[in-house]
Amino acid sequence: MNVYLDNSATTKLDERVFEKMKPFMRDEYGNASAIHSMGQRNHLVLIKAKEDIAKILHCDKDNIIFTAGATESNNMIIKGVMVGNRKKGKHILVSSIEHPSVLKPAEQLKAEGFDVELIPVNSAGIVDLEKIKKMVRPDTILISVMAVNNEIGTIQPVEKIGAFAKKNGILFHVDAVQAVPYLNIDIKKWNADFLSLSAHKFYGPKGIGLAYINRKVNVHPVIAGGGQEYGLRGGTYNIPGIVGMVEALKLAYAERDSYIRKVTELKNHLWGRIQKEIDDVYINGDTINRTPNNLNLRIERIEGEAILMDLSVKGVYVSTGSACSAENLRASGVLKAIGLKGELLNSNIRMTLGRFNTKEEMDYTVDCLKDTVKRLRSFTPITKAYGA
């Protein structure tokens, strides 16, 4: 049996989404920027896509910019906003547990003379608004806080942060990649000036995402080209990908209640058995304010990489953190930020459930994990939990 439990890294393309994409891959392949009728048909598809997305995200359709994914969107927003507004200030606040596609551009800005500060989180992985209030300065241009953490699944108080930012004239960015469909994304209610999404996180195609851009704000374009997307993002429109993303987003929210109910039941069954049958296993992050599909587990006295590889041989696919930094085996910055130290930093795996998982798979996973833990712990000289 193969069990895929890495749905926060990417998801399987839903067959219904693929069917919607097919005509635009084979027949309706015209360039949406072309003025002939074949191109203009796809231009209308493009406009309709933005209208449909705007209804779901509660935003202005003209502020939606299509990108190759959230990594591009985050770079566009973090770099574009700060460079475009450098005369007003050079200070940016970024939460310490952001995705690398936010943290790395921020680091690049720092090297260019911008003042970047990381907002700390508590031991549950939640950003404290009161700390943000103390960190803002007259020259603070942007605050960036993700809606849901990609590693530990914690949900951030983005609505409260957005209200504070707006009241104080500070721009606000939300990386909402892991929020679909767990949160009802409401850009207006969140007071978000900028937001990022990737279709492949919610059963859509890879290589397509969006950046919500408040077009009243001066944003320096990161990708210059043929003038597409109001000059903010050059490049030929990926119409099959756009169609797929819209369909995936529609399905995600149309089936939201049943989906959340399913992954919650599966997660509870999986975690219930693990708690009863394996010693010294703990959940990282907030146990309440988190998405129901995420189990980031600290399995003490074993290295997470060893667990991952052993489970992979058995056909169970998990991760040790962000897939975008999987080639870099340094300890997770997120786990460091919530206070884990020493050996505990390397004893973690992430299981993220999704639409296509079953109860049978959860039982198989527990059986495999029990065998893996027993075997690997037999090799370690440590005979008790690190913190005991």
Secondary structure as UniProt FT lines:
FT   STRAND          3..4
FT   TURN            7..9
FT   HELIX           15..26
FT   TURN            32..33
FT   HELIX           37..57
FT   HELIX           61..63
FT   STRAND          64..67
FT   HELIX           70..84
FT   TURN            85..88
FT   STRAND          91..95
FT   TURN            96..97
FT   HELIX           100..111
FT   TURN            112..113
FT   STRAND          115..119
FT   TURN            123..124
FT   HELIX           129..135
FT   TURN            138..139
FT   STRAND          140..144
FT   TURN            150..152
FT   STRAND          154..155
FT   HELIX           158..167
FT   TURN            168..169
FT   STRAND          171..175
FT   TURN            177..182
FT   HELIX           187..190
FT   STRAND          194..198
FT   HELIX           199..202
FT   TURN            206..207
FT   STRAND          209..213
FT   TURN            215..216
FT   HELIX           229..231
FT   HELIX           239..254
FT   HELIX           256..277
FT   STRAND          281..283
FT   TURN            292..293
FT   STRAND          294..299
FT   TURN            300..301
FT   HELIX           304..313
FT   TURN            314..315
FT   STRAND          316..317
FT   HELIX           323..325
FT   TURN            326..327
FT   HELIX           333..337
FT   TURN            338..339
FT   HELIX           342..346
FT   STRAND          348..352
FT   TURN            355..356
FT   HELIX           359..377
FT   TURN            378..379
FT   TURN            386..387
//
